[in-house]
């Protein structure tokens, strides 16, 4: 790792465990390929190592702990994409990395390569505790109470290979936010944690339970308004124990904790959690020294004290309109004067959303070394972030990203779509999503008013599993199969932020050939209905309701 590093480093124990796991899976894979392990037995073993078998090829999902990658790790992802795959990888909505085309017999080699840079694919699939996610601006956000990453790391260490929680009723996901604005969709996770301050001025956690997307989208509910930091792990353990005990194992569609909360009721499940917590809270306390030890791993980088004195940035903003547009849409304020966080858009009009090529990855690693302390972040919306860019470096960064097709100025805009791989890769999908995203993108790209649409989130999923979070998109599009033909259901008004909401269904599904025109119509209705230029799509929808959108769409298509 380079000298600037400010992220968790494996201990000898961590490294030994990961290395042993690689050796073990290599042996299991070789025995399976020789016919010594039956399919059903190998399925459980491969899922424990992040390996799915999809329509066209295996899919390997690699953990990206709370979305933080070093340049060395990014270069390793690039070489894996080049040497073991088709030259690209895919970033997911849970800050993970996916390889879509690895050969099964070479997966152990990939895992060995990952282990050499402190990465793995453990617990990225199966009914276990998954990758803990967080805010991509953690540590630099201007609205941050405290950096959530040390707590994510404490949770990661607790979850990894936890013996009691490897065979849960269903997968289980935790997200942590330390800011006033929720950029981590915490209310749509099995457990969401918000760092908050109580009346005494102490910082602790507000705990949400039972959120989730998929076929039954649910907003999480508060089980504890304030939890002292020292009780973090014991309280999480109590929630997991209650879920493990009472979660349904008879029906996988009703096995998530969101269904348990709904069927049990918030008051009763809170009582069950508190009772379980009382038994263990004194045995699992997090000491202040332990928290501080982990916080030291996330020490601030060596910021330049005079970064704000640079004048070239202001001159370039005035003289180059394209650069100014990129700054406006793809960069955000930083808590240190003279720095900005810069988004790398993986949503160029002609590229599948969230995909990144090996050469782009190598270039991103170089750029992070040049101007962001060798660190790259993965966002919940499938983009990347260089979080610590001095303003003097922004113009050069923009020029280089632009040459790489990574500077589309669309972060948070209509063409910044979340999109799952759909039928193009996924064995679960009912309909294509990448092609639809591309068609919508091309249509929007040819419109002059995309930037005037403001903050607009379009999410597209190819099936009910909702990997692309369509139910919380401002416009959500869900692929459905009607007698072998691809159709799409549309929802409006969803949100995964502080004002969490599930989208409302527009009406009957629309055909594949109509879906792009329908999206265009929805945007035209919004422009007609908004009360002023700064009223967002979501605010307009909440004010006028579904009716004007519905009337126009079904009268036209």
N, C-alpha and C positions, 0 to 999 in steps of 0.2 A: 504494500500500500504506500502511497506517496506521503510526503512529510506533512501535508496539510490535514491529514485525515481527522475527522471529528464524527466518528460513528462507533458503534459497539464492535469490539475486536474479540474474536473467539479466544477462549482460554484453551490450554492444552487438553483439558477434559472435553470441551466442545469439539475440538478438531478430531480427537481420537474417536469419539462417538460417531461423527459423520463418516470418517474413514472406514470404520468397522461396518457401518451400514452399507456403504458402497460395496465392500467385499462380500457381504452377505447377499446382497441383491444380485451381484454378478453370478454367484453360485446358483441362486434360485433360477435366474434367467437361463443359464446354461442347462440346468436340469429340465426345465420346462421345454426348451427347444429340442432336447433329446427324447421327450415324451415321458420323462420320469415324474413330472408333476402334472396332474390333470388341470384342465382349463379353469374349473371353478375354484380350485385351491390357489392357482396362480393369480386369479383375478384379485383376490384379497391382498396378496403380496404386492402386486404391481400398484394397486390403488394406494397402498401405504407409502409408495415411493412416487406418487404423483403421475402415474402413467395410466391414461385412458386408451381404449381402443375405439377409434372413431370410424366413420364411413370409409375413408380412403387410406388412412394410415394411423399409427398410434399418435397420441397427443401427450406431450410431456409438459406439465405445469411446474414452474420453478418458483419458489417462495421469494418474494421481495419484501423483507421485513419492514413494515410501515413505509414502504415505497422508497427506501434509501439505498442508493447504489454508489460505489466508488468507481472512478474511471477505470481502475484495473478490472473490476467486475463487468463493467460495460464492454470492455475490450474482449473479455472472455465470452460474453454473450455473442459478440460479433463473430468470433472464431468458431463457436459452436454452430451458429447459423450457417456459416460458410462451409465448414467441414462435415457437418452431420445432417444438415437440413437443406432447404432450397434457397438459402441466402437471405432469410429474413426471420424475425420473431414478432410476436404479437403481445402488446401490453394490455392487461385486463382492467376491469373496473375495481378490482380489489388489489391493485398495485403489484400483481404477479406478472410473470413472463411465460409465454407459451411458445413451444416449438411444435409445429403442426405436422411435420413430415419425418420424424426420426425413424430409423430402422430399429425394430425391437431388439435385435441382437447387439446393437451399438449403444443402447440406452445406458448400460452400466459404465461405458467409457465416458458418456456425457456427464453422468453423475460424478465420476472421478475428476473430470475437468472442473466441474462446479466446486467440488470439495477443495480444490487447490486454491480457490479464491474465497473461501468461507461462504459458500452457497450450497443449497440443497433443494430437494423437491419433497421432503418429508411433510406429511399432513397438509398437502395441497389438494387432497381428494379423500373420499371416504367419510364415514360417520365419526368425525373427530373434531377437535378444536383446530380451526383453520388459521391462516396468516392474519395476525393482528394488523389493522390498517389505521391510518391517521391522516392528518392534514398535510398536504404537500408543501405548505408554507410554514410548517412547524419550525420554531426557533427564529424565524425572521419576520413573521406577520406583525403588522402594526396593531392588530386588535387582539393580541395574544395575552392571556393572563400568565401563562407559564408554558414552557416547552413540554408538550405531551410525550415526546419520544422516549425519555427515560422510563416512563411508566409503561409504554408499549413494550420496551425491551424487558422490563421486569415481568410483564404478562407473558411475553414470548418464552422466557426461560421457564416459567411455571407451566405453560401449556405443552412445551415440546416433549413428546413421548410420555405425557402424564398417563400412568397405567390405568387409572380409573376411568379416564375420559377418551380412550381410544375406540371404544365401541358404544358410542352414544346412540340414541334412537335415530338421530340424523345429524348432518353436518352442523357446525356451530361457529358463529362468526362474531368477533368483538371489534369495535372501532372506538377510538379515543380522540377527543378534540380538546384543545386548550385555548380556543379563541371564542370571541363573542359570535362570529359568523361560523356556522357549521359547514365546513368544506369536505367533510368525511362521511356524509350521509349516515350519521350515527343513529338516527331514529329508525333506520331501516336495517338494523343489525339485531342479532339475537340479544346481545348486550351492547348498549351505547354508553359511553362515559364522557361527561363534560366536566372539565375542571371549573370549579365555581368558588366563590368566596362566601362564607357564612356571616352571620351578624357580628361575630367576634373578630372578623377580619382574617380568619384562618382559611387556607386554600385546601379544598378536598374535592370529592367527586359527586356529581348528580348522576344517579344510576337509572338508565332506561332498560327495560326488559321486554322482549317479545315483538320486536320489529322484524320486518322481513319483506322480501319481494316475491318473485315466483308466481305461482298460480293463485295464491291468496295474499295479496299485498296488505300489510298491516303496519300501522305506525306504533312504535314502541311506547310503553307507558312508564311513568316514573315509579320505581319501587322504593327508592330512597332518595330524598331531596338532597341530603348531605352525608357523605361518608368520609370519615377521617382517613388520611393517606395510609396510616399504619395498618388499616384494616382492609386495604384493597384486595389482597389475594384471598383472605379468609372469606370475604363477602362474595367474591366471584366463585370461589369453591362451593359455597353454600348454594348459590343459584344453580351451578352445574349439578350438584348432588340431587337437588329437588327435581331438576329436569331428567336426570338419569333414572331416578326412582319412578317418576310419574309420567314421563313422556311416552307417547303411544308408539309401540313397536309393531302393532298389528296392521298399520296402514301408512305407507311411506308419505302419502300426501297429507297426512294429519300428524306427522311425527315431529315437526319443528316446535320449538318452545312457544312460538306465536299462537299456535292452536291450543297448547296447554294453558297458556294465560287466558285465552278467550273462554275455554271450556271450564276452567277452574274459577275464574274471576280474580281480579286484581287483589282484592282484600284478602282472599284466602291464600293465594299463592305468596303474597307478601308475608303473611303469618308463617307459612311453611318455611320460607327462606330465613326469616328472622330466627325461628326455632332451631334450624340447622346451624345457623351462624353462631348462635349462643354456645353450641357445643365445641366449636373449633376456633373462635376468634382469639383466644388467649394463646393458642399453640402455633399460630401462623402470623404473628405480628411482623410487620416490615419495620426494621429499625431505621432511625434517621441516618445512621451510618451507611446502611445498605443502599438507601435511596441516593445518598450523596455520592457513593462509590460509582453508581451507574450514571448519575448526572455528569460526573467528571469525564465520562467517555464521550459526552456530547458538548464538551467545552466549545465556546465560540471560537471561530477561526481568527487568524491575525488580521483584522480589518485595518485598512489604511486610514489613519486619522485625518488625512487631508483630502480624502476622496471627493468631498463636496466642493473643493476649491477649483476643480476642473471647469473650464469654460467652453471647451470644444463641443461638449454634449449640447449645450444650449444653442450654439451656432448651427450645428447639424440639424437640430430640430426645426430651426427656422428655415434653413435652406433646402431641406429634402422632405417633400410631402409624404413620400412612401415610407420613409423612416419614421416620421411623426405618427403615421397611421399605425404602424407596427408597435411603436411605444405605447400608444393609447390602448390598443386592444390586447397586446400580448405581453405587457409587463405590468408589474404592480409595485406599490410603495413597499419600502423595506424599513425595518426599525432603526437601521444605521444610516445616518445622513450620507448622501453621495453614492448609495447603492440601490439597485433595483433587483427584483426577482423577475427573470425572463422565462416565459413559456416557450417551449419548442412544440409547434403544432404538428401532430401526426395526422392531420385531417386535410391534407392537400386534396384538391378536387378529384384527381384521378387515382387516388390510393385508397385501399381498404382502411377504414378508420382503426387506428391503434397499431398498425404494422410499421416496422422499421427495418431497413435493410442492413446487411453486415457493414457496408461501406458508410452508411449514415451513422451506425452505432460507433464505428471507429472514429469518425469525425466528431461526433458528440463527446466522446471520451477526451479527445484532444482539446476541444473547446472548453470542457469543464476544467481541464488542467490549466489552460491559459487564463481563464477569467472567472472561475467559480470554485476555487480550492479543491478541484478534483472530485466534486460531488455532483450527482444527478438525482433528481427526485421523479417518481412516477405519480401521476395524478389519478384521482377517482374517475376522471372523464377521459382516460386513455391518452393523455398527452404527457410530456416531460417538462421538468423545470430545472433551470440553472438558478439557484436561489440567491447567490451572492455576487452579482455582477457589478463592478464599479462603473459609474456612469460614463467614465472616459472610454470604457471598452465596449459600450453598447452598440455604437455604429459599426465597428468592425465585426462584432458578433452577428448583427443583423445581416450584414453583407454575406457572411459565410453561411449562415442558416438559409438565406434566400437562394444561394447557389446550390444548396443541398435539397431544395424544395421543402424546407422545414420552417418557413417563415410566413405561412398563410396567416394573415391578420384576422383570425376568426375565433379566438378563445372566448367561450361563453356565447358565441353567436350561432345563428341558424345552421351554418355548415359545420360547426363543431359537434357533430353527432356522436352519440355513443351507439356502437353497433356491434352485435355479436357476430361470430363467423357464419351463422345460419347454415343453410343446406350445402353451402360450398365446402364445408368441412365437417359439420357436426351431425352425428348419427341421431341426435334427439330432435333435430329441427323439422318443422312442418313446411317451412318456406324459406326462400333465399332472403338475405338481408343486405349483404355487401352490394349486390347489383342494384337493389332499390336505393340504398344510401348513395351510390354513385350517380344514379339517375336524378335523385332529388338535388344532390350537390351540383350537378351540371346545370340544372334548371335555376337553382338559386344563384349560382355563380354568374349566370348570364343576366341576372336582374341587378339593376343599379342600387336597389334599396336595401340590400342585406344588412349593411352596417346600421341603417336607420331603424331596423327591426329591434335593435337593442339586445338585451339579455334574453336569449331564447334557446331552450334546450329541447332538442329532438332526439328521442331514443328509440332504436329499432331492434326488436328481438325476433328471432326466427321460430321461437316456441314458447310454451307456457312457463318454462323454467326462469324466464325473465333475466337472463344473464346481462342483458343490456339495460335493465331497469326501466323498461318501457312504461310501467305503471306510475312512475314518478317523473316522467318527461312532461314538459309544458305541452308538447305534442308527443304522444306515445304511439308507436306502431307495432302491432303484434301479428306475426305470421300465423295463419291457420290453414289447415288442409281441408278442402271441401272436395271429396271424391277424387283425390289425386291432383286437384288444381289449387294453385297458391292464391290465397285471399288474405286480406289484411284488416284487422280491427284497429280502430283509431280511438284514443282517449285524449282528453284535454284537461289541463289545469293541475297536473301533478307537480309535486315539488319534493326534493330530498334535503332541503336546507332547513333553517330554523322554523319556517312556516310549513312544516311537512304536510303533504296532502297526497291522496291517491287520486289519479286521474279519473274523470267521468267519461263514460262511453259515449261516443258521438252518435252511434246508431248502427245499422247493419254493416257487416264487413264489405270492403270494396275490393274490386279485382286488381290483379297485379298491374294491368295496363292503365288503371285509373289512379293508382295511389299517388304518383308524383303530382298529377293535376289536382288531386284533393288537397295535398299539402299546400300547393300554390294558392288554391282557393281559400284555405284557412288563413293564410297570411294576408291575403287581400281583405278578408272580412275584418281581421284585426286592425289593419291600417284604416279601414273605414270607421271602425267602432271606437278606436282609442280616443280619449278625451283631449289629449295633448301629446306632443311628440315624445315626451319623457315617460308616458304611461307604458309600463311593460306589458308584454303579452299576458303574463300571469295576472297582473292587476286588472287588465281589461276583461279577461275571462271571468275573474271573480266578481266583477261589477255587472257585466251583462249576461253571464250565464251561457249555457250551451246552445240555446235556441237560435240566435242569429247565425252561428256557425253551421248548425244542423240544417237549417232551412236552405242556406246557399249551396251547401255541398250536395244535398240530395235533389235539389232542383236542377243542378248543373250536370251531375254525373249519374 
